[in-house]
Amino acid sequence: CIFPIFIFFFYRKSLGRSSVRSRMSLKSPKAYNSLQKGAVIWDPKPLQVKKIFEALKKGLNEYLEAHQAELDYLSGRHKDTKRNSRLEIISQVPPSLSPLQKQIRSVERYIRKLEFHISKVEELYEAYCIQCRLRDGATNMKHAFSLSPSTKASRESLVELYKNFQECTEDMCFIEGALEVHLGEFHVKMKGLVGFARLCPGDQYEVFVRLGRQKWRLKGKIETDDSQTWDEEEKIFIPNLHEKFEIKVTELRGLATILVGVVTCDSINFFTTKPQAIIVDITELGTIKLQLEVLW
């Protein structure tokens, strides 16, 4: 078993913690401050990261296709303009760039940024998968050594395997933090409560939305014409790899509060170019619903 172990350790060191962090500028993974002190704050979740990565890449490609279509349209208009100008006796083209040319260049710059963004996300996820495979390999080898007779060499190997397992885990957590930087923003708009007979003029409600450490608390009132007024209408949330939206609705009656319901909502479907209308059942029977709009 010495030769495979040697290969594993050599491969581990060649793709280890130092190389991962030198190739990726992990400048400020805010949620991973304790990792800088050598403590792993949670166990990586590769399946969840894979789902987020696939949704993120799909959404970024949608944006890329939309802007590429816009560029094709503007380029066609520019060609028509140049063709028409050649038919004129006196050229009226100014020496500086026309508004159409400026718009084309602006879209081209944005497309390049999107392409770089996609390549960076793919690079991070590729590095994450490498560390995940190395971590799984260390786990399998630890299990194999635990079934063999205990010797001094096997005990030393187990210590080294445990060290490599910890390093892979730490690297995966750092990469998760770096990937979160590229998730963008969710603009959440309050559209109101839907409850039909359950909502009466004068009723007051409080809606509490949480995503990890981010919180949004707003109060609303049902008016006499059945319209609703809310003290806030929009909130920006930074997406999180591990946390789901938690929504809590309470009814305010004087000094008392009555819990209407608490629900959770996954954010995977929000990584798209179009605004997403979200209607969630606050009560078990769906007699009161909350309507939100999410734009990524």
Summary of the structure (lengths in Angstrom):
residues: 296
radius of gyration: 27.1
end to end distance: 51.0
largest distance: 94.2
contacts: 808
relative contact order: 0.13
helix: 52%
strand: 22%
